[in-house]
Amino acid sequence: MLLSHPGKPLLDHLKNVFLIGDCILMRKKTGFENFSEEDVRELNRLNLLTHDLGKATSYFQYYIRSVDSNSQKNDEKKTRSFIRGFIL
């Protein structure tokens, strides 16, 4: 099982972020006049569901499961932003 945070499954985290983000977007409903609501929601969904894909790397999974995570705080291999850069 992939984790997003200690003891929290990544899939659950992504679903929760999506549900909260979609709710916020639907309340806002302004500033997107040039796009259809469907297109905006789809882009938002894609963004929210992929925002932490870097956490699926073996480096991050090792880090998040590590008992002594302080010793790895500056380990650039655990960063999740690297994979995110490819998506954007």
MOCORPE-V601265 format. One record per backbone hydrogen bond with DSSP energy under -0.5 kcal/mol. NH is the residue of the N-H (numbers start at 1). CO is the residue of the C=O. Records with the same first field share a line. If there is no record, write none. Layout:
NH=CO ; CO
//
This chain:
4=8
5=8
8=5
9=7
10=2
13=9
14=10
15=11
16=12
17=13
18=14
19=15
20=16
21=17
22=18
23=19
24=20
25=21
26=22
27=23
28=24
29=25
35=32
40=36
41=37
42=38
43=39
44=40
45=41
46=42
47=43
48=44
49=45
50=46
51=47
53=50
55=52
56=53
57=54
61=57
62=58
63=59
64=60
65=61
66=62 ; 63
69=66 ; 67
71=68
72=69
73=70
75=72
76=74
78=75
79=76
84=80
85=81
86=82 ; 83
87=83
88=84
//
